[in-house]
Amino acid sequence: MPTTISREEQKVRDRQPTAKKTEPSAGDAYAGGMSKRSHCHPVTEASGGSLGIIYERFLGMPVPVVLSVLWLGGMALLGSCVLMLYALATLTSQLVAGA
């Protein structure tokens, strides 16, 4: 009498591989010339696209170059914030004085 199995058990059995996968031995690599597992990995695309590639190359530059560019960018950002605060302070002081 054949046993009945539930659908969940059938799905589990379908997902499991039926054939055993064997690892190649050390002799197979020499006999076949090149084993199935190559040392070359496929190139993955950067998640940021071209901008990510540019940023990766920028970070690959020498450390003094990267630090000086980041420092200059930070000083420009900080300077623009200080300038906006100064403009806001002068505008509010003029409004308060009633000029």
Secondary structure, 3 states (H helix, E strand, C coil): CCCCCCHHHHHHHHHCCCCCCCCCCHHHHHHCCCCCCCCCCCCCCCCCCHHHHHHHHHHCCCHHHHHHHHHHHHHHHHHHHHHHHHHHHHHHHHHHHCC
